[in-house]
Amino acid sequence: MPIPLPLAAPSPDPSLATLDLDAEIRRLKRDRNAVLLAHYYQESEIQDLGDFIGDSLQLAQEAKRTNADVILFAGVHFMAETAKILNPDRIVIVPDLGAGCSLADGCPVEPFRAWKAQHPGSVVVSYINCSAEVKAESDYICTSSNAKRIVESIPADREVLFAPDRNLGRWIEREIGRKLVLWPGSCQVHETFSLRKLLELRARHPGAKVIAHPECEEAVLDHADFIGSTSALLRYAAQDSARELIVATEEGILHQMRKAAPEKVFIAAPPDGTCACNQCPYMRLNTPEKVYLALRDLQPRLELDEALRRRAQVPIDRMLALS
């Protein structure tokens, strides 16, 4: 069943028009003793306001190292949940509670439990892009940077269920030569990249390298010079000798790539059609206005049932022990 797109962001509050939002956000961060975590896929203005910029787990861990009373997570819902799981005593707020994720939304916990029940004795590895309820039903959580290591740590005679991203799962299968049972989910952004347009773009830029996130479809990954997590793509972009790079992931990361290597040319891989489908519509629900309002009102607030939070922390802690 197709995942519904998020509703369009409402018009900005006219009362905010006269505010210096950047200055007000910085003031409120001080007044609230708050830390602003900004995911790589946020719009550039929010990234520039962030105290830490990174991927979801990295940001939740950074928050744990601070003495902040308030965590404002500019990302999507499952990321804020992860921050709350790891920081239960902090107030966790988000700019927009409607900022979800096609991977997390495409893996509801009840069908997930039924899927598990069909494979008794299996080990369940879930990508961090899932709900707290699905995390609580998993044996291990993984990220795109440590997924191979987590799966390789499981004895070869145990069946492994991998959810919710089938493309990441297929890439792991190819990398380590081990068959997994895959949940049929995908990221709506990473599945939009057009192989035909990518090859045409590469023909126009023969010296460019293609770098891709493993959430992309296999046909795109087959033409990548480097495949890695968002953080790994950023490091590669800064350190590799290529002067031009075609980037197959959410285009928000290009802002950090251009800051890290301003002398290089970064080109967003083209999606199918003429839409801006290489932008995550959920991430783009967050705006500087909503960041300001969240800090001002300490709302919307992310809360988790304590029993659920404790269960969801167990597979995360197992992952961290292996990482």
Buried (B, 14 or more C-beta within 10 A) or exposed (E): EEBEEBEEBEEEEEEBEEBEBBEBBBEBBEEBEBBBBBBBBBBBBBBBBBBBBBBBBBBBBBBEEBEBEBBBBBBBBBBBBBBBBBBEEBBBBBBBBBBBBBBBBBBEBEEBEEBBEEEEEBBBBBBBBBBBBBBBBBBBBBBBBBBBBBBEBBEEEEBBBBBBBBBBBBBBBBBEEBEBBBBEBBBBBBBBBBBEBBEEBBEEBEEBBBBBBBBBBEEBBEBBBBBBBBBBBBBBBEEBEBEEBBBBBBBBBBBBBBBBBEEBBBBBBBBEEEEEBBBBBBBBBBBBBBBBBBBEEBEBBBEBEEEBBEBBBBBBEBBBEEE
